[in-house]
Amino acid sequence: MDYLIGFILALAVGISANAAGFDKDRSFYATILVVIASYYLLFAAMAGSASALALELIPFAGFSILAVLGARRWPALVALGLFLHGGFDVMHGHVITNPGVPAWWPGFCLAYDVTAGAYLLRLSQRRKKLAVSSTA
């Protein structure tokens, strides 16, 4: 169920953002990547674990850097960041002990990240084709 909800929610966000025009700004998916990465900080803070919070800052910084670079120069980095975060979700419990992470979170977040990354790649490809065909 975790995976299904993550998948459906990512599609719903992508489709509704596209319909509303929110994702025309290059920072939209980059912002999503930063927010997704920040949840592990939130979970550590909710559990009152200073050690987990300190450790969670490291991947948060990495994903934030990918988001900023992707929004400014290389949009494909944002999609890569989403895919990498999905992999991070799978490995997280083996690397960082964070007592605030709900048991369902890794599966949900993995499904959300991979779906959002795939949606962003597909959207980028479609926009490139439209840009090429409009200049030809």
C-alpha positions in Angstrom: 0.0 0.0 0.0 2.9 2.4 0.8 4.2 2.0 -2.8 0.8 2.5 -4.4 0.1 5.7 -2.4 3.5 7.1 -3.2 3.0 6.3 -6.9 -0.5 7.8 -7.1 0.5 10.9 -5.1 3.5 11.6 -7.3 1.4 11.3 -10.4 -1.3 13.5 -8.9 1.2 16.2 -8.0 2.9 16.1 -11.4 -0.4 16.2 -13.4 -1.9 18.9 -11.3 1.2 21.0 -11.3 1.4 20.7 -15.0 -2.2 21.6 -15.5 -1.9 24.6 -13.2 1.4 25.7 -14.9 3.4 25.4 -11.6 6.0 23.2 -13.2 6.9 25.7 -15.9 9.3 27.2 -13.4 12.6 25.3 -13.3 12.6 25.4 -9.5 9.3 23.5 -9.0 10.8 19.9 -9.0 14.0 21.2 -7.4 11.9 22.5 -4.5 10.2 19.1 -4.3 13.6 17.4 -4.0 14.6 19.7 -1.2 11.4 19.2 0.7 11.5 15.4 0.2 15.1 15.4 1.6 14.0 17.5 4.6 11.5 15.0 5.9 14.3 12.9 7.4 15.4 16.0 9.4 11.8 16.4 10.5 11.6 12.8 11.6 14.8 13.1 13.6 13.6 16.3 15.2 10.2 14.7 16.1 12.0 11.8 17.7 14.3 14.2 19.7 17.4 12.5 18.3 20.2 15.1 18.0 22.6 12.4 16.6 20.2 11.4 13.9 19.5 15.1 13.1 23.3 15.7 12.7 23.7 12.7 10.4 20.6 13.5 8.3 22.1 16.9 7.5 24.7 15.3 5.3 22.4 13.7 2.7 20.1 16.7 3.0 23.0 19.0 2.0 23.8 16.7 -1.0 20.3 16.6 -2.3 19.9 20.3 -1.8 23.1 20.9 -3.9 21.7 18.7 -6.6 18.5 20.6 -6.5 20.1 24.0 -6.8 22.5 23.0 -9.6 19.6 21.3 -11.4 17.4 24.4 -11.1 20.1 26.7 -12.2 22.1 24.9 -14.9 21.3 21.2 -15.5 17.6 20.2 -15.0 18.4 16.5 -15.5 20.2 16.7 -12.1 16.9 17.2 -10.4 15.5 14.0 -11.9 18.8 12.2 -11.0 18.4 13.6 -7.5 14.9 12.2 -7.2 16.1 8.8 -8.4 19.1 8.9 -6.0 16.8 9.8 -3.2 14.7 6.8 -4.0 17.8 4.7 -3.6 18.6 6.5 -0.4 15.2 5.5 0.9 16.0 1.9 0.4 19.4 2.1 2.1 18.5 4.7 4.7 17.8 2.3 7.6 21.0 0.5 7.0 23.1 3.7 7.1 21.4 6.1 9.5 19.5 5.1 12.6 16.6 7.6 12.8 13.9 6.5 15.4 11.4 9.0 14.0 11.1 7.5 10.5 7.7 5.7 10.2 7.9 2.1 9.1 5.9 2.9 5.9 8.0 5.9 4.9 10.8 4.2 2.9 8.4 2.4 0.6 6.2 5.4 0.1 9.1 7.8 -0.5 10.8 5.4 -2.9 7.7 5.1 -5.0 7.1 8.8 -4.9 10.7 9.7 -5.8 11.0 7.3 -8.7 7.6 8.2 -10.1 8.3 12.0 -9.8 11.8 11.5 -11.4 10.3 9.6 -14.3 7.5 12.1 -14.7 10.0 14.9 -14.8 12.2 13.2 -17.4 9.2 12.5 -19.6 8.0 16.1 -19.2 11.5 17.4 -20.1 11.6 15.2 -23.2 8.2 16.3 -24.3 9.1 20.0 -23.8 12.4 19.5 -25.8 10.5 18.0 -28.7 8.0 20.9 -28.6 10.8 23.4 -28.6 12.6 21.8 -31.5 9.4 21.5 -33.6 8.4 25.1 -32.9 11.8 26.4 -34.1 11.8 24.2 -37.3 
